[in-house]
Amino acid sequence: MEQLGPDDCSSPTTASELLALDSWNHFDQWPGASQPSAHGTVPLLGSMHDKHSKGKGRSGRPVIYSGDPDAEDLTDQQKREIKRRIGNRESARRMREKNRDVEQCLRDELEDVKSRLQAAEEQNKVLKDECKAARADWVAAEIDRAHLQDANASLEALHGGLAPINDQQMSFHTTPGPDALSLP
């Protein structure tokens, strides 16, 4: 295996590449490279110029969590790092799966709400049509009632005008005639 150096644009992807990276301690030769952190890890390497370089993840960071954490040539710290990265990868995968499940559940619920909304809008339209028809029937009934009241008033007026005539006719029939006055 060749030694990694500051001009290498690919990211380490195996445990042996990680080990080689860890053994390369010439930080002052790398432009913009920082010193290792307090727990002894080496900063991640990768191309800063080529976003589509081989070995990069979706976010542009180097993919260095692959490899065998049980390899003999790794230190305990390197094994823990690899196991931690693998664990993080699995955790992220589970979260993506959970998010997909939640998203699907929300999409299903959205479809259910949309169908219930459509049914409610159709029912609302039916009720509005029934209300409109009932209002039209009520208006027609009010018009009929007004006509009947007018007709009733006319009949009462006629009946009131006929009352004196009826009274005369009644008195005519009840008044004794000339035959009734003569006594035999």
C-alpha positions in Angstrom: 0.0 0.0 0.0 1.3 3.4 -0.8 1.8 6.1 1.8 -0.8 8.9 1.9 0.5 12.4 1.7 -0.6 16.0 1.5 -1.0 15.9 -2.3 -3.3 12.8 -2.1 -6.9 13.8 -3.1 -8.7 10.6 -2.2 -10.1 9.9 1.2 -9.0 6.9 3.3 -11.8 4.3 3.2 -10.3 1.2 4.8 -8.8 0.4 8.2 -5.3 0.1 6.8 -5.6 3.5 5.1 -6.8 4.9 8.4 -3.7 3.4 10.1 -1.4 4.9 7.4 -3.1 8.2 7.9 -2.7 8.0 11.6 1.0 7.2 11.3 1.6 10.2 9.0 2.3 13.1 11.4 3.7 15.9 9.2 0.9 18.4 9.9 3.1 21.4 9.2 3.5 20.3 5.5 -0.3 20.4 4.8 -1.6 23.8 3.9 -4.5 24.7 6.2 -4.2 21.4 8.2 -4.8 21.6 11.9 -3.1 19.7 14.7 -4.7 16.5 16.1 -7.3 17.0 18.8 -6.7 16.2 22.4 -7.9 12.6 22.1 -5.3 11.9 19.4 -7.4 11.7 16.2 -6.1 13.0 12.9 -8.2 15.5 11.0 -10.1 14.0 8.1 -8.6 14.3 4.7 -10.3 14.9 1.4 -10.2 17.0 -1.6 -11.1 20.6 -0.9 -11.3 21.4 -4.6 -13.2 18.5 -6.1 -16.7 18.0 -4.6 -17.3 14.9 -6.7 -14.1 13.1 -5.9 -14.1 9.4 -5.2 -14.7 8.4 -1.6 -16.9 11.3 -0.6 -20.3 10.9 1.0 -23.4 12.9 0.0 -22.4 15.8 2.2 -18.9 16.1 0.8 -17.2 14.7 3.8 -14.8 11.8 3.5 -16.2 8.4 4.0 -13.7 6.7 6.4 -16.0 4.7 8.6 -15.8 1.6 6.5 -13.3 -1.1 7.2 -12.9 -4.0 9.7 -12.9 -2.8 13.3 -11.5 -6.2 14.3 -8.4 -6.0 12.2 -5.2 -7.0 14.0 -3.1 -4.1 12.9 -5.4 -1.4 14.5 -5.0 0.2 17.9 -7.8 0.1 20.4 -8.5 3.7 19.8 -8.7 3.2 16.0 -11.0 0.2 16.5 -13.3 2.3 18.7 -13.3 5.1 16.1 -14.2 2.7 13.4 -16.9 1.1 15.5 -18.2 4.5 16.5 -18.4 5.6 12.9 -20.1 2.4 11.9 -22.6 2.9 14.8 -23.2 6.4 13.7 -23.8 5.3 10.2 -26.3 2.7 11.4 -28.0 5.2 13.6 -28.3 7.6 10.7 -29.7 4.8 8.5 -32.3 4.0 11.2 -33.2 7.7 11.5 -33.6 8.0 7.8 -35.8 4.9 7.8 -37.9 6.2 10.7 -38.2 9.6 9.0 -39.4 7.8 5.8 -41.9 5.9 7.9 -43.1 9.1 9.5 -43.2 10.9 6.2 -45.3 8.0 4.7 -47.6 8.0 7.7 -48.1 11.8 7.2 -48.7 11.4 3.5 -51.3 8.7 4.2 -52.9 10.9 6.8 -52.8 13.8 4.3 -54.6 11.7 1.7 -57.2 10.7 4.2 -57.8 14.3 5.2 -58.0 15.3 1.6 -60.6 12.6 0.8 -62.6 13.6 4.0 -62.4 17.2 2.9 -63.6 16.4 -0.6 -66.5 14.3 0.9 -67.4 17.2 3.3 -67.3 19.7 0.4 -69.6 17.4 -1.6 -72.0 17.0 1.4 -71.8 20.8 1.9 -72.8 21.4 -1.8 -75.7 18.9 -1.4 -76.9 20.7 1.8 -76.6 24.1 0.1 -78.7 22.9 -2.8 -81.3 21.5 -0.4 -81.3 24.7 1.5 -81.7 26.7 -1.7 -84.6 24.4 -2.8 -86.2 24.8 0.7 -85.9 28.6 0.5 -87.5 28.6 -2.9 -90.3 26.4 -1.6 -90.7 28.8 1.4 -90.8 31.9 -0.9 -93.4 30.2 -3.1 -95.5 29.3 0.0 -95.3 32.9 1.2 -96.5 34.1 -2.2 -99.4 31.6 -2.0 -100.2 32.7 1.5 -100.3 36.3 0.5 -102.6 35.5 -2.4 -104.8 33.5 -0.1 -104.9 36.4 2.4 -105.9 38.8 -0.4 -108.6 36.4 -1.6 -109.8 35.9 2.0 -110.0 39.7 2.5 -111.9 40.0 -0.8 -114.3 37.3 0.3 -114.8 39.0 3.7 -115.4 42.3 1.9 -118.0 40.6 -0.3 -119.5 38.9 2.7 -119.6 42.2 4.5 -121.4 43.9 1.5 -123.8 41.0 1.3 -124.7 41.2 5.0 -127.3 44.0 4.6 -128.8 42.2 1.7 -128.9 38.9 3.7 -130.5 40.8 6.6 -133.2 42.1 4.3 -133.8 38.7 2.9 -134.0 37.2 6.4 -136.4 39.9 7.5 -138.5 39.3 4.4 -138.9 35.7 5.2 -139.6 36.3 8.9 -142.1 39.1 8.5 -145.7 37.8 8.4 -147.4 38.3 5.1 -150.9 39.8 4.5 -152.5 36.3 4.9 -151.1 35.9 8.3 -152.8 39.1 9.5 -156.3 38.3 8.7 -158.2 36.3 11.2 -160.9 34.0 10.1 
